[in-house]
Amino acid sequence: MCGIVGYIGQKNAIPILIEGLKRLEYRGYDSAGVATLLDNRIYIQKEAGKIHKIDKRIQKNGNNSTLGIGHTRWATHGAPSSLNAHPHDDCTGKITVIHNGIIENFLSLKAELTEKGHRFKTETDTEVLAHLIEEFYCKDGMPLEAAIRAALIGVEGTYGIAVLCADEPDLIIGAKKGSPLVVGIGDDEYFIASDISAIVGHTKNVTYLDDNEMAIINRHNLTIKTIEDQLVEKDVEQIQFDLERIEKGGYPHFMLKEIMEQPQTVFDSMRGRLLDEEGVAKLGGIGHELESLLYARRVLVTACGTSWHAALIGEYMIEDFVRIPVEVEYASEFRYRDPIIDRDTVVIAISQSGETADTLAAIREAKRKKAKVLGICNVVGSSIARETDAGIYLHAGPEIGVASTKAFTSQVTVLSLVTLLLARMSTMSASRGRMIVNEIKSIPDKISKILQSNEYIKEIAERYASSQNFLYLGRGYNFPVALEGALKLKEISYIHAEGYPAAEMKHGPIALIDENMPVVFIATKDSTYDKITSNIEEVKARCGRVIAIATEGDSSIKDKADHVIYVPETYELLTPLLTIIPLQLLAYHIAVIRGCDVDQPRNLAKSVTVE
């Protein structure tokens, strides 16, 4: 979840490192630091807090080094502090390491190294790596590359690392296992980063490291080897987006920008994938696995957080229209629960980043049990994209705000296309398919219309921003939307919020309702409408405050709710693409009013690459 960036070339490294760290700050913002190498000496500067603090310090104390590494931290071992911030060095000050991941056996390694005379300064697991490399490099006399290789062989856990050595003024070594690492290739310069957003302003030519690979980078050459010292030939790929995609574009926050981008990102998720005349979707990425999916004994979808909510909507869609049994599993529980998986099971993994550690572990467990594994993710070249048997990209573009918005709607859009394709392969008629295709294509314009209610939603937010608790209720396709709406509010405003199936309100949550409890109902005109309106009456009878998300033209609901936010009418399976938009805006405005850091909420990071 931490951010890593490194540079070697002819330019001053510090501006490149600081710019890269600012673009990676969504991955972690507890502390940050940089190490540069000049005149055979490593200079380390680090601070607790956000990047602007280290930026100010370096402006005073910087140098003109053309080689350096930088890190922004999301704390795992050791509290956020300048001491625990990366980079970390060894006893000699010659070896410096930055690290994303978790060294699971660091305590035993630390004990062994302490017995050998190593002195530790921090509480982090990462510092062990620096000392372990020192043990092989300084005491055993191994070349740096060999010392790093020997150290990593003894490590249990996950890592994406970059290493400097004062004795090697023309060398950066990176290595990966379980945490993402990409190498950027420029003109007589190289970059290394945990995310292409850190380097896209400098080069579009990249190569992605796979697990158990090392990148040995000097000023004129890149060599990639396995941890076992075997040369690896890697393809050079082109980054497919421009720098402007990761800028705020005049918006005060990335989250608001990404909410407002959804008409375009939903369109991009379906672009070129809908065949009007045939009434079907075309998904080339899973084309060769369609029969496996259609004739699966069951489908198991695994994801975390917001992606789990999208997966739940996908379950409802596929079961309704294709009649295949679908289960949704939290990826964090998947491998520990020993789920029943065999060759007739298809596992679909969903992740925005394509690097979520729990989801990757679930994929690997499913593959060990011989299941067919498909992926739905947003980041080209990500680990999930590479490790699944087939998959579909979202094409939503970079999502920088920690609280996911546009990725969720793109995931639901892709799941609707998968449903349509499978349904047309089984029982759905061409005429019905054409109707659904037309309605899917209308969704971007309908999202645009909802976004015009932004100021009205802001007024509602002002009314309830001081509330301590919220309840979100929905039925059917909109129950997962209730979960997602509550999650958005919790993530960025720090208000306690819970999502429930509306019928479950009477089985406990109704005890919480009084005049101080805002209750958000998703009450669109669908098959559950009458039941939902009955639930609204029950809340009003107990003096609860009701915010209703309703279908345009529904005038009767005004008599039941304190506030009504209207969305255009659509087919029931597509309603989540519309009903989530007001809930994203509501959470956003409440967080802003409360003075919260919307893009970088406390304790959270964008890509959860550790367990």
Secondary structure as the mmCIF struct_conf table of DSSP 4:
data_model
#
loop_
_struct_conf.conf_type_id
_struct_conf.id
_struct_conf.beg_label_comp_id
_struct_conf.beg_label_asym_id
_struct_conf.beg_label_seq_id
_struct_conf.end_label_comp_id
_struct_conf.end_label_asym_id
_struct_conf.end_label_seq_id
STRN STRN1 GLY A 3 ILE A 8
BEND BEND1 GLY A 9 LYS A 11
HELX_RH_AL_P HELX_RH_AL_P1 ALA A 13 LEU A 24
HELX_RH_3T_P HELX_RH_3T_P1 GLU A 25 ARG A 27
BEND BEND2 ASP A 30 ASP A 30
STRN STRN2 SER A 31 LEU A 38
TURN_TY1_P TURN_TY1_P1 ASP A 39 ASN A 40
STRN STRN3 ARG A 41 ALA A 48
BEND BEND3 GLY A 49 GLY A 49
HELX_RH_AL_P HELX_RH_AL_P2 ILE A 51 ASN A 61
BEND BEND4 THR A 66 THR A 66
STRN STRN4 LEU A 67 ARG A 73
BEND BEND5 THR A 76 GLY A 78
BEND BEND6 PRO A 80 SER A 81
TURN_TY1_P TURN_TY1_P2 SER A 82 ASN A 84
BEND BEND7 ALA A 85 HIS A 86
HELX_LH_PP_P HELX_LH_PP_P1 PRO A 87 PRO A 87
STRN STRN5 HIS A 88 ASP A 89
BEND BEND8 CYS A 91 GLY A 93
STRN STRN6 ILE A 95 ASN A 100
BEND BEND9 GLY A 101 GLY A 101
STRN STRN7 ILE A 103 ILE A 103
TURN_TY1_P TURN_TY1_P3 GLU A 104 ASN A 105
HELX_RH_AL_P HELX_RH_AL_P3 PHE A 106 GLU A 115
TURN_TY1_P TURN_TY1_P4 LYS A 116 GLY A 117
BEND BEND10 THR A 122 GLU A 123
BEND BEND11 ASP A 125 ASP A 125
HELX_RH_AL_P HELX_RH_AL_P4 THR A 126 GLU A 134
HELX_RH_PI_P HELX_RH_PI_P1 GLU A 135 LYS A 139
BEND BEND12 ASP A 140 ASP A 140
HELX_RH_AL_P HELX_RH_AL_P5 LEU A 144 ILE A 153
TURN_TY1_P TURN_TY1_P5 GLY A 154 GLY A 154
STRN STRN8 GLY A 157 GLY A 157
STRN STRN9 TYR A 159 CYS A 165
TURN_TY1_P TURN_TY1_P6 ALA A 166 ASP A 167
TURN_TY1_P TURN_TY1_P7 PRO A 169 ASP A 170
STRN STRN10 ILE A 172 LYS A 177
STRN STRN11 GLY A 178 GLY A 178
BEND BEND13 SER A 179 SER A 179
STRN STRN12 VAL A 182 ILE A 185
BEND BEND14 ASP A 187 ASP A 188
STRN STRN13 TYR A 190 ALA A 193
BEND BEND15 SER A 194 ASP A 195
HELX_RH_3T_P HELX_RH_3T_P2 ILE A 196 ALA A 198
TURN_TY1_P TURN_TY1_P8 ILE A 199 HIS A 202
BEND BEND16 LYS A 204 LYS A 204
STRN STRN14 ASN A 205 TYR A 208
HELX_LH_PP_P HELX_LH_PP_P2 LEU A 209 ASP A 210
TURN_TY1_P TURN_TY1_P9 ASP A 211 ASN A 212
STRN STRN15 GLU A 213 ASN A 218
TURN_TY1_P TURN_TY1_P10 ARG A 219 HIS A 220
STRN STRN16 ASN A 221 THR A 226
TURN_TY1_P TURN_TY1_P11 ILE A 227 GLU A 228
BEND BEND17 ASP A 229 ASP A 229
STRN STRN17 LEU A 231 LEU A 231
STRN STRN18 GLU A 237 GLN A 238
BEND BEND18 PHE A 241 PHE A 241
HELX_RH_3T_P HELX_RH_3T_P3 LEU A 243 ILE A 246
BEND BEND19 GLU A 247 GLU A 247
TURN_TY1_P TURN_TY1_P12 GLY A 249 GLY A 250
BEND BEND20 PRO A 252 HIS A 253
HELX_RH_AL_P HELX_RH_AL_P6 PHE A 254 MET A 260
TURN_TY1_P TURN_TY1_P13 GLU A 261 GLU A 261
HELX_RH_AL_P HELX_RH_AL_P7 GLN A 262 MET A 270
TURN_TY1_P TURN_TY1_P14 ARG A 271 GLY A 272
STRN STRN19 LEU A 274 LEU A 275
TURN_TY1_P TURN_TY1_P15 ASP A 276 GLY A 279
STRN STRN20 VAL A 280 ALA A 281
HELX_RH_3T_P HELX_RH_3T_P4 GLY A 284 GLU A 289
HELX_RH_AL_P HELX_RH_AL_P8 LEU A 290 LEU A 294
TURN_TY1_P TURN_TY1_P16 TYR A 295 TYR A 295
BEND BEND21 ARG A 297 ARG A 297
STRN STRN21 ARG A 298 ALA A 303
HELX_RH_AL_P HELX_RH_AL_P9 GLY A 305 VAL A 322
STRN STRN22 VAL A 326 TYR A 330
HELX_RH_AL_P HELX_RH_AL_P10 ALA A 331 ARG A 337
TURN_TY1_P TURN_TY1_P17 ARG A 343 ASP A 344
STRN STRN23 THR A 345 SER A 351
BEND BEND22 GLN A 352 GLY A 354
HELX_RH_AL_P HELX_RH_AL_P11 ALA A 357 ARG A 368
TURN_TY1_P TURN_TY1_P18 LYS A 369 LYS A 370
STRN STRN24 LYS A 372 CYS A 377
BEND BEND23 ASN A 378 VAL A 379
TURN_TY1_P TURN_TY1_P19 VAL A 380 GLY A 381
HELX_RH_AL_P HELX_RH_AL_P12 SER A 383 GLU A 387
BEND BEND24 THR A 388 ASP A 389
STRN STRN25 ALA A 390 TYR A 393
BEND BEND25 GLY A 401 ALA A 403
BEND BEND26 THR A 405 THR A 405
HELX_RH_AL_P HELX_RH_AL_P13 LYS A 406 MET A 425
TURN_TY1_P TURN_TY1_P20 SER A 426 THR A 427
HELX_RH_AL_P HELX_RH_AL_P14 ALA A 430 LEU A 451
TURN_TY1_P TURN_TY1_P21 GLN A 452 SER A 453
HELX_RH_AL_P HELX_RH_AL_P15 ASN A 454 TYR A 464
TURN_TY1_P TURN_TY1_P22 ALA A 465 SER A 466
BEND BEND27 GLN A 468 GLN A 468
STRN STRN26 ASN A 469 GLY A 474
HELX_RH_3T_P HELX_RH_3T_P5 GLY A 476 ASN A 478
HELX_RH_AL_P HELX_RH_AL_P16 PHE A 479 SER A 493
STRN STRN27 HIS A 496 PRO A 501
HELX_RH_3T_P HELX_RH_3T_P6 ALA A 502 HIS A 507
TURN_TY1_P TURN_TY1_P23 GLY A 508 GLY A 508
HELX_RH_3T_P HELX_RH_3T_P7 PRO A 509 LEU A 512
BEND BEND28 ASP A 514 ASP A 514
TURN_TY1_P TURN_TY1_P24 GLU A 515 ASN A 516
STRN STRN28 PRO A 518 ALA A 523
BEND BEND29 LYS A 525 ASP A 526
TURN_TY1_P TURN_TY1_P25 SER A 527 THR A 528
HELX_RH_AL_P HELX_RH_AL_P17 TYR A 529 LYS A 540
TURN_TY1_P TURN_TY1_P26 ALA A 541 CYS A 543
STRN STRN29 ARG A 545 THR A 551
TURN_TY1_P TURN_TY1_P27 GLU A 552 GLY A 553
HELX_RH_3T_P HELX_RH_3T_P8 SER A 556 ASP A 559
TURN_TY1_P TURN_TY1_P28 LYS A 560 LYS A 560
BEND BEND30 ASP A 562 ASP A 562
STRN STRN30 HIS A 563 VAL A 567
HELX_RH_3T_P HELX_RH_3T_P9 GLU A 572 LEU A 574
HELX_RH_AL_P HELX_RH_AL_P18 THR A 575 ILE A 593
TURN_TY1_P TURN_TY1_P29 ARG A 594 GLY A 595
BEND BEND31 VAL A 598 GLN A 600
TURN_TY1_P TURN_TY1_P30 ARG A 602 ASN A 603
BEND BEND32 LYS A 606 SER A 607
#
